[in-house]
Amino acid sequence: MIIDTHCHLDFKDFNEDFNDVLLNAKNNKIYGMQTICTKISEFPDILQIAKKHSNIWCSVGTHPHNANEENDISKEAIIKLCTHDKVIGIGETGLDYYYKNSNKKNQKSSFLKHINVARETNLPLIIHARDADKDIIDILLQEYKVKPFRGVIHCFTASYELAEAALSIGFYISFSGIITFKNAEDIRMSCKKIPISRILVETDSPFLAPIPYRGKRNEPSYIIETIKKIAEIKDLTIQEVTEITTNNFFNLFTRAKL
């Protein structure tokens, strides 16, 4: 049983063949998916997808790209949206200094707000990290000392220093199809060092299709390529990686039930 821990099934890329995408996933033994919220204003549509399918869960949160736009949404408002049992995670949140779609002040404010929501709901934090390793490390370690919280660094492409910091507070690290890319040796080296007991798998679809699908729209059924690569790196069987990463998912996202 494979779990795609992070995908975006509400995106327009899936409008034309949504049911086929779910069937492809089922035929490739992907039995669970978490569809991720990037705008709280779009959460009702995301929740509807999860409610219609017993094997789909969702998160609630504001992507750092949208921090300027949703800066006024209160912690209490987000907590209120977490009451549905289909909501299993908080985010995706974090920091992204690469695209500069939102200013750093608003990104940090949003990140801290989501950390507080994660604490109060006891739901895991889903962190997006790009070109902001130092600030994310500082915030995670400082805030964890104030009061613990759980979470995952999703679609890991950061430095091993960030992975070490996250692991030191009990976080998980999630790998996407990027790990199959020819120029991703640093990511593969990080994967080799990270204990398999702390690894999750995801597609981040419709983005980042793995080799041999690179350049095409990604979908949950392609996650098997990420699992194959992790098995190769860790000298494990595909079945072992599947079983361990699925158990890791349910250990972190404790509200998820099949």
Buried (B, 14 or more C-beta within 10 A) or exposed (E): BBBBBBBBBBBEBBEEEEEEBBEBBEEBEBBBBBBBBBBBEEBEBBBEBBEEBEBBBBBBBBBBBBBBBBBEBEBEEBBEBBEBEBBBBBBBBBBBBEEEBBEBEBBBBBBBBBBBBBBBBEBBBBBBBBBBBBBBBEBBEEBBEEEEBBBBBBBBBBBBEBBEBBBEBEBBBBBBBBBBBEEBEEBBEBBEEBEBEBBBBBBBBBBBBBBEBBEEBBBBBBBBBBBBBBBBBBEBEBEBBBBBBBEBBBBBBEBBEE
